[in-house]
């Protein structure tokens, strides 16, 4: 993750503090940096860790985008 932050800043103008306000850009950057499949895997891992930290159960729904999981966690 530490090497991802400079990439986000340089190529997307997104600082670490701005990620939550621009989840679509963040998850797109993951796919650009790691490739579409690996980017989604990394993103899904990040979301699962978020759910664990919040004490929520992560239920995988293939049609759901990663930003939607984060929004669901915000509402919980």
Order of alpha helices (4+ residues) and beta strands (2+ residues): alpha-alpha-alpha-alpha
